[in-house]
Amino acid sequence: MFISVYVYLKVGVGVGMGVKTITISIEAYEALLRLKRPGESFSDVILRLAKKRSLLDLAGVWKDVDGEELDRVLKEIREAWLKWDTRIE
């Protein structure tokens, strides 16, 4: 089953918004809905997800995390890697 979604595209600086209709699956719509932040349009979600990213975008994201929380997160990551690291012989 599919759903039609209106996508608003900027057609030029200061010109206003154009409208384009696309068809996506219900599953894709629900995934976008889960990722949608308060006050964000579906166009905003799509543009945020499609944006090219750099590792430099992550610089400083851990600066406010205290040492205890960091230790807990790193422990969970190590445990996940150990579970994932199964070898096929």
Beta strands, then each sheet from edge to edge (+ up, - down):
strand 1: 2-10
strand 2: 17-25
sheet 1: 1+ 2-
end
